[in-house]
Amino acid sequence: MQNRSELMPGVFLTHLSAQKFKTGLLSAHLVTPLRKETASLNALLPAVLRRGTAKYPDMESLSAALDTLYGAQIDYTVRKKGERQCVGFVSSFIDDRYAPGGEQLLEPVAELLGELFLAPALENGVFVPAYVEGEKQNLIDGIRAIRNDKQDWADVRLMQEMCAKEHYGVLRLGDEMSTAAITPAALYDHYGKVLAQSRLELYYCGSADRQRVENALRAAFANLPRGEMKDLPAMEKWAAPAAPRYFTEEMDITQGKLSMGWRCATDDVPAMILANLLFGGTSNAKLFMNVREKLSLCYYASSSFARSKGILTVACGIEPKNYDTAVAEINAQLQAVANGEWEDWELDGAMATMCSSLTSLQDAQGAQENYYLGQNATDTDETPEELLAALQAVTPQRIRDAAASCTLDTVFFLKGKEAAV
């Protein structure tokens, strides 16, 4: 992308010039392969780093430092982009144009961001044990909390079964058992390896010019260790099995949660995006209009398309007695898209949804940062404007072909313990 440049080996800056915001956004993310054996370590790392630095060794002093920057904020994030795990920090601070006396905040915020990565608070040469233990419990609580949202849990279980032999099935937060086993020494050892071997993606959205941002970040990350850089493995795309797989799990719930997954054999991403929107990606899509409204088979229904994996999924809430009918009807609606059974207004609505989504990225710094991180982390090179142009060039036949390439892979149903299917 023209707005992305390499500042130093394995360190890239995406500069998003914007004059409309009163704040600046600066973020930094280590991009690593998503693997079961390291997912918990990676997820825990930014939380522990955020507890303090050598200069500001605890949350109180770190918060005080942020207060001197007129209430700047730095939060840690753990994101899953395809088969990549992105861990790091996102900071928000007053744009220089609105700072009292024209004070420049970009440079001190960048410096503090660099300190969080490169100069963590240590005790006896490793991470502070109290910080590690505290954040381990927070991470375990976060993993357990996923089960509290039953549809989220059904979606997670779908991916775990559908992608059981793939890295994509690994939860972005890792797993409870691996997290509990992490020691301060093991985490510090992992930190050194990740810091030296991983790609670092930096993002800035605000009014500062590119050269100034580059200078600030070069200074902040001047001491970043660079060892033998490891190339990120290519994204894996698997074919569907010869016959769909069906899984059922019981939980103490009243409303059944149905999750379904298809493998999409097409490489025509723009066409598949529109096929998904016609199928279940909007409130005017076939799943909502037919399965929910007309047939009353579910409480809600929506679909999503993971382009980096070529996976289409559906999530819906149903009465257990409607399971067989709902599965059959959802499949029928996807077949209807493949058959071209839609009206012009449906396609117009799908296109309008994508147009609105892509153009509205300019109105939110966080949305822009997340979009470009997703592109960079999955080795995709496409601006929102380029994607919109590609969508506008899609023909109805391409949409039909994309939908027809989808083969049902896995069905997961979460039902109440007393329910019968």
N, C-alpha and C positions, 0 to 999 in steps of 0.2 A: 504494500500500500504506500502511496506517496507520502502519507503523514507518519510513516513508521521508519525509523532509522536505527542503526546499530551504534550505540554509544561507545561500547567496549566489547571485548569478546563475550558473546552470549548474553549481552545486556541490550535490550531494545526499548526505545522510547516511541510511544504513539502520542503525538501532539495534536490535540483537538482544539483549535483556536475558536474561542467564543467570547463575544463581547456582551452578551445579554444577561449573564449571571452576576449576582452580587458576591458570589463565593468562587473560590478555586477548588478544584479537586485534583489530588495527587495520590496515586496508588502504586503499589509495588507487589508483584506476585511471582513466587517461584513456581514454575510449571514442571511437574514431575509425572512419571507414569503412574497410573492408578493401579495399585497392586495390593492384594490382601495382606501381604506381610509388612507393608510399610504404610498403609492407609491410616492407621491409628496414630503412628508416630508423626506423620505429616499433619494430621488434623490437630494434634496436641501442640505442635511446635509454635504456631503463631500466638496461641493463647498464653503459653508460658513466656514467650518473648515480650508480650504486651504487659506483663506484670512489672517490668522495670528494666533499666539499663545500668551500666556501670556508673554513669553520672547521676541518674535518677533511679535509685535502687528499689523503690517501692511505688505502689499506686498513688500514694499521697503526694510524693515529690514529682512524679510524672504528671499528675493532674495539675499541680501547681505550675509546672512548666508550660502546659497547654493553656492555662489561664492567662499567663503573661503574653500569649499570642492571641489575645482577645477571644478566648473560648474556642480555639481550634480543636477539632476532634480527630482522633485516630482510632479506628476500630479494626479488629482482625477479621479475616474472612477465610472460609474454606469452601471452595466451589469445585464442582465436577463438570468438566467440559469434555464430552465424549469419554475416551479412556485416559483422560488426563486429570490430575488433581492439581488445583491451583490454590496455593496458600500464601497469605500475605496480609497487607494492610491497605486500608482506604482512609485518606485524610480529607478533611474539609476545613476551609479557613476563609476568612474575609478576603475578598479580592482587594488588591492594593489600592484600587481607585476609591474604595470605601473605608480604608483603614484610617484611623485618626492621624492627622499630620502626614498622610501619604507614606506611612511606614510600610516597608517591604516585608511581607510575611512568607513569600514563597521559599526564600533561602533558609530561614530557620526551621520551617516545617520540613523541608527536604532533609536538612541536617538531622532533625530528630527522627525522621523515618529511617535514615541510614543508621543511626545509633541503635534503634530497635532491632535491626537486622544484624549489625556487626559488633555491637558492644553490649551484650546482654548482662544482666545482673547474675553473678556467679557466687558460689560458695564452695570453697575447697576445690576449685578448678572444674566444677560441673554446675549445672543449673541448680538454683536454690531448691532443696528438697521440698520445703513447704509449698512453694509455688507449683511444683510439679504435681504433688499430691492433691492440692486444691483443684487444679485444672483437670486432672485425671477424673475426679469425681464429677466435675461439671460436664466433661465430655461423655462420661458414662450416663449421666442424667439425660443429656441430649439424645443419645442413642436410644435410651429407653422411652423417651418422650414420643418417638416416632410411632410407637404402638398406640399412643393415645388418640391419634387421628386415624381412624380405621381405614379410610380410603387411601391415605398415604401409606399405611402399612400394607394394604393389598397391592398397591402399585410397586412397593419395594419388593414384596414377595414374588410378584410377577417377574420382575427383572432378575431376581435371584434364581428363579427356576428356568426362565427363558434363556438367560445368559450364564448358566451354571458353569460352563467351561470357558467363559470369557471374562476378561477383566472388567467389563462394563457392569457386571452383576455385583461388583463390590460397592458397598455403601460409602458415600463420600466421607463420612465421619469414622470409618473403620468399624470395628466390632468391640463389644464389651470385654471379652476375654483378653484380647490383645492389648487393649488400653490398660486394663488392670495390671498387666505384667510389666509395664514400662517403668524403668528406673531412671533417676536423674542422669546417671552415667551413660546409659544406653541412648537416651534422648539427646544428650550433648554430642555423643559420637555420631549419631544420625544427622544432627544439625550441621556438623562440619562437612559431612559428605554431600548433603543436599546443597549447601551453600556453594561449594566448590564445583559441583558437577551439573547443577540445574540451570536452565535458561531463566533469566530474570526479565519479566515484562513490566515496563513502567508506563504509566498513563498520566497525562495532564490534560485537564479541560479548564480553560479560563482565558483571561485576556493577555497574559504574559507572552512575549514573542518566543519563538523556538530556541533561539540562541541562549537567551537567559535561562530557560528551563534546562537546556542541556548543560550549561555551566553549573547550575545549582546541583543537578543530579550527579554529574561527574565528580564534584567535590564531595558530595554526601556518600557516594559509593566507591571512592578512590581506593579504599582498602579491601574491597570485595575480593576474597580469595578465588582464584580461577585455576582449577586443577584440570584433569582430563575430562573435557566436556563430553557427555554422553548424549548421542542423538536420541530423540524420542521415537519409540517404535511406531510404525504406521498403524492407523486405525484398522481394526478388524471388522470385516463384514461377513457374516455367516449366512448360509442358505437355510431355509426352513426345513424341518424334518419331513420324512415321508408322510407322516400323519400328525395332526395336532396333538399336543399333550395337555392333559386336564388335571388340575390340582385343586383340592378343597381343604380348607383349614377351618377349624371351629374356634369361636371366641364368644365371650359373653356380650352379644350384641343383638339388636332386634332387626335392624335393616341390613340386608346382605350387601356386600361390596364385590362387584364384579370387575375384573381387570382382564383385558384381552390384548394380545400382542401379535403383530404380523411382521414378517420380513418383506421388505420392498426390494425387488431385484433391479429396479430402474436406477439409472444414473442421472436421470432428468430431474434434478432437485427442484427447479422452479415449478415444474408440472406437478410434482408430488406435493409440494407445499399447497398448491391450489386444490389438489384432490383432497387433501386432508381438511382444508377449510370447508369444502363442499360437504364432506362426510360428517365431520363433527367438531370443526374448529371454531364455529361461531354460534350465536343464538338463533340464527336462521338456517343452520345446517340440518342435514337429513336426520341425524340422531335426535336432535332436539325436537324438530317439527313432527317427525313420524313416530319414533320409538317412545318419546316422552309425551308429546302433546296428543297426537292422534290415537296411539294405541295404549297409552298410559301403562307402559311396561316398566317404567323406571321413574325414580324421583328426580334424577339428573343424569346427564350423559354428555361426555365430551371426548374429543380425540386430540392427540398431539403427535407430531412427527419429529423424531430425532435424526436430523439430516446426516450427522457424522457417522451414525451407525446404520442408517437405512431401516429404522424400526418405527412402525406405526402402532400406537397404543390407544385403547379406549378405557375410560374409567366411568363407572355408573353405579348408582345405588338402586337395588331392586328388592322386591319381595322374593324370598327363596322359592316360592311356588311358581314364579315366573321365569326361573333360571333357563330352562330349555328354550322357551319361546323367545326370551330376550337375546340369547346367544344366536339363535337362528335369524332373528330379525336384524340384529346388528350386522351380521354377515351379509344379509340381503341388501342393506343400505349401502354397504361398500360395493357390492356387485352392481347396484344401480348407478353408482358413480362410474364404474368401469363400463357400463352399457351406455353412458351418456344420457341417462335419464334425469336431466335437470333443466330448469327454465333459465332464460337469459338473466332474469333478476337474481337468481341464486349465484351465478358466476359473477355478476356485477357486484353483489354484496360481498363475496369472498375477496374480490380484487380491492374493493373499497376498504375492507378490514386491513388488508396488508398495506395498502397505501397509507392509511391512517397510522398504523403501527410504526412503519418505517420513517415517515415524516415527523412523527411526534418524538422520535429519538432526540431531535435537536432541542427539545424542550426540557430535557432532564439529563444532568451530567452523569448521574449514576447509570441511567439506561444506556447512554453512549459508551461509558466505560465497560459495562457488562457485555455489550454487543461486540466491541472490538476485542475484548479478552477472549470471548468465545471464538471469534474468527482466528485470532493469533494462536490460541492454545490448540486448535484443531487443524492448524496449517491451511486455513482457508483464506483466500485473498479476495474479498468482495466488500465494497462499501455499500451502505444502505441504498445509495442512488443506483449503483450497478445492479443490485438485487432487484430493485423495483423495475428497472428497465428490462431485466430478464423475465420477470413475471408478466409484464405487459406484452411480451412477445410470445407467450405461450398460447398455443392453439387448443381448441376443444379435443382434438384427436390426441394430442400429447397428454392431456389430463386423463383421458380414457385409458391410454396405454399405461400410464403411471399407476393408476388404480388397479388395473388388471394384473400388474406385476406383483401385487401383494398376496402373500400366502400365509394363512393362519398358522402360527407357531405354537402359542401357549395360551391357555385360559386358566385364570386363577380365580377362585370364588371363596370369599370369606363369609361364613354364615354363622348364625347363632347355634348354640350347642343343642337346642331342642328342635332346630329347623330340619326339614327333610327336603331334599332336592329330587 
